[in-house]
Amino acid sequence: MIDNVKIIDTKILSDNWYVLRKITYEYTKKDGTRLTQTREAYDRGNGATILLYNKEQKTVILTQQFRLPTYVNGNESGMMIEACAGLLDKDNAEDCIRRETEEETGYKVTAVRKIFEAYMSPGSVTEILHFFVAEYAKEMKVNEGGGVEHEEENIEVLEMDIDDAMTMISTGHIKDGKTIMLLQYVKLHGIL
């Protein structure tokens, strides 16, 4: 257990895409010893993610897109199957996820339900992610989705059976943490 945390110095190492800071801080250990450490923290803002589900069909809407960091780390194609997600920017989490859902999947959802928040990589990234679920139906489809053209998202929209999606976790076809959490949530809570 640590106590009395005090930030001594912060240096910006990069602010090209997001902000990478080198932070020096002091804290007191349980035995009263005062220590100084330096760590890097990557600030990309907070985000929101959603799993669209259809109870009648027992299906979910996921997306697929290229993710450079996974490619660099051994994902041969760089393609990832994920739940729809986006950064909050200046929006609140609910407005953000409605906007992102329409941009990425083409579905206009109104009744979204927040289920929890989570830090996805708290050892190095400041982001907190807001998790949502929402029911969808064919008549809610207002466009083809695929993301915003000027952002070069190149998103493919996937509709699949929930059991197939769960199998894809075990086979390694779905490796995205937020997506796994959302799929497990709808199964554990009897939503699908």
C-alpha positions as CSV (number, residue, x, y, z in Angstrom):
1,M,0.0,0.0,0.0
2,I,1.3,3.4,-0.8
3,D,0.2,6.8,0.4
4,N,1.0,10.6,0.1
5,V,1.6,10.5,-3.7
6,K,3.1,13.7,-5.0
7,I,4.0,14.4,-8.6
8,I,7.3,16.1,-8.8
9,D,7.9,16.6,-12.5
10,T,6.1,16.0,-15.8
11,K,7.8,16.1,-19.2
12,I,6.0,15.7,-22.5
13,L,7.9,13.1,-24.6
14,S,5.5,13.1,-27.5
15,D,2.3,14.9,-28.5
16,N,2.2,13.8,-32.1
17,W,-1.0,11.6,-32.1
18,Y,-1.8,11.6,-28.4
19,V,0.3,12.6,-25.4
20,L,3.1,10.6,-23.9
21,R,4.4,12.0,-20.6
22,K,7.3,11.0,-18.4
23,I,6.2,11.6,-14.8
24,T,8.4,11.6,-11.7
25,Y,6.5,11.1,-8.4
26,E,7.1,10.4,-4.7
27,Y,5.1,8.3,-2.4
28,T,5.3,6.8,1.1
29,K,5.4,3.0,1.5
30,K,3.6,1.2,4.3
31,D,6.7,1.1,6.4
32,G,7.1,4.9,6.2
33,T,9.9,4.9,3.6
34,R,9.6,7.7,1.0
35,L,10.5,6.7,-2.6
36,T,10.8,8.4,-5.9
37,Q,9.9,6.7,-9.2
38,T,9.6,7.7,-12.8
39,R,7.0,6.2,-15.2
40,E,5.6,7.0,-18.6
41,A,1.8,7.5,-19.1
42,Y,0.1,7.6,-22.5
43,D,-2.9,9.9,-22.6
44,R,-5.2,9.2,-25.5
45,G,-8.4,10.5,-23.8
46,N,-11.3,8.4,-22.6
47,G,-13.5,6.2,-24.7
48,A,-16.7,4.3,-25.0
49,T,-17.6,0.9,-26.5
50,I,-20.9,-0.8,-27.3
51,L,-22.2,-4.3,-28.2
52,L,-25.3,-4.3,-30.3
53,Y,-27.4,-7.4,-29.8
54,N,-30.6,-8.8,-31.3
55,K,-32.5,-11.1,-28.8
56,E,-34.8,-12.6,-31.4
57,Q,-32.0,-13.6,-33.9
58,K,-29.4,-14.2,-31.1
59,T,-26.9,-12.1,-33.1
60,V,-24.4,-9.3,-32.4
61,I,-22.9,-6.5,-34.5
62,L,-19.1,-6.3,-34.5
63,T,-16.7,-4.5,-36.7
64,Q,-13.4,-5.5,-38.4
65,Q,-10.6,-3.1,-39.2
66,F,-6.8,-2.9,-39.5
67,R,-4.9,-2.1,-36.2
68,L,-1.3,-1.2,-36.7
69,P,-0.1,-1.9,-33.1
70,T,-1.4,-5.5,-33.4
71,Y,0.3,-5.9,-36.8
72,V,3.6,-4.7,-35.3
73,N,3.1,-7.2,-32.4
74,G,2.7,-10.3,-34.6
75,N,-0.9,-10.2,-35.9
76,E,-0.1,-11.2,-39.4
77,S,-3.0,-9.4,-41.1
78,G,-3.4,-6.6,-38.6
79,M,-7.1,-7.1,-38.8
80,M,-9.1,-7.1,-35.6
81,I,-12.7,-8.1,-34.9
82,E,-14.1,-5.6,-32.3
83,A,-17.1,-4.1,-30.7
84,C,-17.8,-0.6,-32.0
85,A,-15.9,2.0,-30.0
86,G,-14.5,5.6,-30.1
87,L,-12.9,8.4,-28.1
88,L,-15.2,10.7,-26.2
89,D,-13.5,13.9,-27.6
90,K,-15.7,16.6,-26.0
91,D,-18.9,14.5,-25.8
92,N,-20.2,12.6,-22.8
93,A,-20.0,8.8,-23.1
94,E,-23.6,8.3,-24.1
95,D,-23.6,10.9,-26.9
96,C,-20.2,9.6,-28.1
97,I,-21.3,5.9,-28.3
98,R,-24.5,6.8,-30.2
99,R,-22.5,8.8,-32.7
100,E,-19.8,6.1,-33.1
101,T,-22.5,3.4,-33.5
102,E,-24.1,5.2,-36.4
103,E,-20.7,6.1,-38.0
104,E,-19.2,2.6,-37.7
105,T,-22.1,0.2,-37.9
106,G,-24.8,2.2,-39.7
107,Y,-27.3,1.6,-36.9
108,K,-29.1,4.5,-35.2
109,V,-29.7,3.4,-31.6
110,T,-31.5,5.4,-29.0
111,A,-31.8,3.1,-26.0
112,V,-28.3,2.5,-24.9
113,R,-27.5,1.1,-21.4
114,K,-24.3,1.7,-19.6
115,I,-23.1,-1.5,-17.9
116,F,-19.7,-0.5,-16.4
117,E,-16.4,1.4,-16.8
118,A,-12.9,-0.1,-16.9
119,Y,-9.3,0.9,-17.2
120,M,-8.0,-1.3,-20.0
121,S,-4.2,-0.9,-19.5
122,P,-3.8,0.9,-16.2
123,G,0.0,0.4,-16.0
124,S,0.7,2.7,-18.9
125,V,-2.5,4.2,-20.4
126,T,-4.7,6.8,-18.7
127,E,-7.9,5.9,-20.7
128,I,-11.1,4.8,-18.9
129,L,-13.5,3.0,-21.2
130,H,-17.3,3.3,-20.8
131,F,-19.1,0.1,-21.7
132,F,-22.6,0.0,-23.2
133,V,-25.1,-2.5,-24.7
134,A,-28.1,-1.8,-26.9
135,E,-30.6,-3.8,-28.7
136,Y,-30.8,-3.4,-32.5
137,A,-33.2,-4.3,-35.3
138,K,-33.0,-4.2,-39.1
139,E,-35.2,-1.1,-39.3
140,M,-32.6,0.8,-37.2
141,K,-30.1,0.6,-40.0
142,V,-29.8,4.1,-41.5
143,N,-26.6,3.7,-43.6
144,E,-23.9,1.2,-44.4
145,G,-21.5,2.3,-41.6
146,G,-17.8,1.7,-42.2
147,G,-16.6,4.7,-40.3
148,V,-15.9,8.3,-41.3
149,E,-14.1,8.6,-44.6
150,H,-11.8,11.5,-43.6
151,E,-10.6,9.4,-40.6
152,E,-9.6,6.4,-43.0
153,E,-11.2,3.9,-40.6
154,N,-12.1,1.4,-43.4
155,I,-14.4,-0.6,-41.1
156,E,-16.3,-3.7,-42.2
157,V,-19.6,-4.3,-40.3
158,L,-20.1,-8.0,-39.2
159,E,-23.4,-9.5,-38.0
160,M,-22.9,-12.9,-36.4
161,D,-24.5,-15.4,-34.1
162,I,-23.6,-14.9,-30.5
163,D,-22.4,-18.5,-30.2
164,D,-20.2,-18.1,-33.2
165,A,-18.7,-15.0,-31.6
166,M,-18.1,-16.8,-28.3
167,T,-16.3,-19.6,-30.3
168,M,-14.2,-17.0,-32.0
169,I,-12.8,-16.0,-28.6
170,S,-11.6,-19.6,-27.9
171,T,-10.2,-20.0,-31.4
172,G,-8.3,-16.7,-31.2
173,H,-10.2,-14.9,-34.0
174,I,-11.4,-12.4,-31.4
175,K,-8.6,-11.1,-29.3
176,D,-9.8,-7.6,-28.4
177,G,-10.2,-7.2,-24.7
178,K,-13.2,-4.8,-24.7
179,T,-15.0,-7.1,-27.2
180,I,-14.4,-10.2,-25.1
181,M,-15.7,-8.4,-22.0
182,L,-18.9,-7.3,-23.8
183,L,-19.6,-10.7,-25.3
184,Q,-19.1,-12.4,-21.9
185,Y,-21.3,-9.8,-20.3
186,V,-24.3,-10.6,-22.5
187,K,-23.8,-14.3,-22.0
188,L,-23.3,-14.1,-18.2
189,H,-26.3,-11.9,-17.7
190,G,-28.6,-14.0,-19.9
191,I,-29.1,-11.2,-22.4
192,L,-28.4,-13.6,-25.3
